[in-house]
Amino acid sequence: MDQPNEQHTEQGILKTVEAAGDVTVERALVGVVNGRDVSITQAGAGPIAAQGDVRIQQGGCGPVLVGGDLRIHQGGCGPAMVRGNLSIQQGGTQSVLAAGNATLAQGAFVGLVASPKVTVEDGARVLIGAPGAFAAGAAVGAVVAMIAGRRRRRSR
């Protein structure tokens, strides 16, 4: 089945943008974006779900679910799950789980990154890498289990 070759360009303040084709958001504020390839330029968006690639240029968004690659240049996003590669230059993200390679160029910041291969160039920062991320996750899980166990004992 062929993918439609339609492209939707949105400007202004919108609640939701959904398209079977590509979505380009320029100088706009959008609540939710869903499309094949998504491009955010000088704009802001809430959650983004894309079957293909997502490109953020001088903009930002909330959580991102990407079927392809995620490229951020002078922008940022919330937590990201990326099926392909991640590339950030002069921008950042809260946390990212990438199935492909993660490249953090100059001026990039990531709070937590988990990827098979992470390249951190000069001037880029990672708060917690993959080993630390898994250790932090295990520690949080242990604390939650202890608190839940105490609450169960008190309720008896």
C-alpha positions as CSV (number, residue, x, y, z in Angstrom):
1,M,0.0,0.0,0.0
2,D,1.4,3.4,-1.0
3,Q,1.9,6.2,1.5
4,P,0.1,9.4,0.5
5,N,2.5,12.1,-0.7
6,E,0.6,14.9,1.0
7,Q,2.3,17.4,3.2
8,H,0.5,19.5,5.8
9,T,2.0,22.9,6.8
10,E,0.5,24.4,9.9
11,Q,0.8,27.9,11.5
12,G,-1.0,29.6,14.4
13,I,-2.3,28.0,17.5
14,L,-3.8,24.5,16.9
15,K,-5.2,21.8,19.1
16,T,-4.2,18.7,17.0
17,V,-2.5,18.0,13.7
18,E,-2.9,14.5,12.3
19,A,-1.9,13.5,8.8
20,A,-1.2,10.3,6.9
21,G,1.6,12.2,5.2
22,D,4.3,14.6,6.3
23,V,3.6,17.4,8.8
24,T,5.5,20.7,8.9
25,V,4.9,23.0,11.9
26,E,6.3,26.5,11.4
27,R,5.9,29.4,13.9
28,A,3.0,27.7,15.5
29,L,1.9,26.2,18.8
30,V,0.3,22.8,18.5
31,G,-1.1,20.5,21.2
32,V,-0.5,17.1,19.6
33,V,1.2,16.2,16.3
34,N,0.8,12.8,14.5
35,G,2.2,12.1,11.0
36,R,4.7,10.3,8.9
37,D,7.7,12.7,8.9
38,V,7.4,15.6,11.3
39,S,9.3,18.9,11.1
40,I,9.1,21.5,13.8
41,T,10.7,24.9,12.9
42,Q,10.5,27.9,15.2
43,A,7.5,26.3,16.9
44,G,6.3,24.4,19.9
45,A,4.3,21.3,20.2
46,G,3.0,18.9,22.8
47,P,3.5,15.1,22.2
48,I,4.7,14.0,18.8
49,A,4.2,10.6,17.2
50,A,5.8,10.0,13.9
51,Q,6.2,6.8,11.8
52,G,9.2,8.3,10.1
53,D,11.7,11.0,11.0
54,V,11.3,14.0,13.3
55,R,13.3,17.2,12.8
56,I,13.3,20.0,15.4
57,Q,14.9,23.3,14.3
58,Q,14.8,26.2,16.8
59,G,11.7,24.7,18.5
60,G,10.6,22.4,21.2
61,C,8.1,19.8,22.0
62,G,6.9,17.4,24.7
63,P,7.4,13.6,24.6
64,V,8.4,12.2,21.2
65,L,7.8,8.7,19.8
66,V,9.8,8.4,16.5
67,G,9.7,5.5,14.1
68,G,12.8,6.8,12.2
69,D,15.6,9.3,13.2
70,L,15.4,12.2,15.5
71,R,17.4,15.3,14.7
72,I,17.5,18.4,17.0
73,H,19.3,21.6,16.1
74,Q,18.9,24.6,18.5
75,G,15.9,23.1,20.1
76,G,14.7,20.5,22.6
77,C,12.1,17.9,23.6
78,G,10.9,15.9,26.5
79,P,11.5,12.2,26.8
80,A,12.1,10.5,23.5
81,M,11.9,6.9,22.2
82,V,13.7,6.7,18.9
83,R,13.7,3.6,16.6
84,G,16.5,5.0,14.5
85,N,19.4,7.3,15.2
86,L,19.5,10.4,17.4
87,S,21.5,13.6,16.5
88,I,21.5,16.7,18.7
89,Q,23.4,19.9,18.1
90,Q,23.0,23.0,20.3
91,G,19.9,21.6,22.0
92,G,18.8,18.9,24.3
93,T,16.3,16.4,25.6
94,Q,15.3,15.2,29.0
95,S,15.9,11.5,28.4
96,V,16.2,9.3,25.3
97,L,16.0,5.6,24.5
98,A,17.4,5.1,21.0
99,A,17.7,1.8,19.1
100,G,20.2,3.3,16.8
101,N,23.3,5.5,17.4
102,A,23.2,8.7,19.5
103,T,25.4,11.6,18.4
104,L,25.7,14.6,20.7
105,A,27.5,17.5,19.0
106,Q,28.7,20.7,20.5
107,G,26.2,22.4,22.7
108,A,24.0,19.3,23.1
109,F,22.6,18.2,26.5
110,V,20.9,15.0,27.4
111,G,19.7,14.1,30.9
112,L,19.7,10.3,30.4
113,V,20.7,8.4,27.3
114,A,20.4,4.7,26.5
115,S,21.7,3.6,23.1
116,P,23.9,0.9,21.6
117,K,26.5,3.5,20.7
118,V,26.7,7.0,22.1
119,T,29.1,9.6,20.7
120,V,29.7,12.7,22.9
121,E,31.7,15.4,21.1
122,D,33.5,18.3,22.7
123,G,31.1,20.7,24.3
124,A,28.3,18.1,24.7
125,R,27.0,16.9,28.1
126,V,25.3,13.7,29.3
127,L,24.0,13.7,32.9
128,I,23.6,9.9,33.0
129,G,24.8,7.4,30.4
130,A,23.5,3.8,29.8
131,P,25.3,2.1,32.7
132,G,24.3,4.8,35.1
133,A,20.7,4.9,33.7
134,F,20.2,1.2,34.4
135,A,21.7,1.5,37.8
136,A,19.5,4.5,38.6
137,G,16.5,2.6,37.3
138,A,17.3,-0.4,39.5
139,A,17.8,1.9,42.5
140,V,14.4,3.6,41.9
141,G,12.7,0.2,41.5
142,A,14.2,-1.0,44.8
143,V,13.0,2.1,46.6
144,V,9.5,1.8,45.2
145,A,9.4,-1.9,46.1
146,M,10.4,-1.1,49.7
147,I,7.8,1.7,50.0
148,A,5.1,-0.6,48.6
149,G,6.0,-3.4,50.9
150,R,5.8,-1.1,54.0
151,R,2.4,0.2,52.9
152,R,1.1,-3.4,52.4
153,R,2.3,-4.3,55.9
154,R,0.6,-1.2,57.4
155,S,-2.7,-1.9,55.7
156,R,-3.0,-5.5,57.2
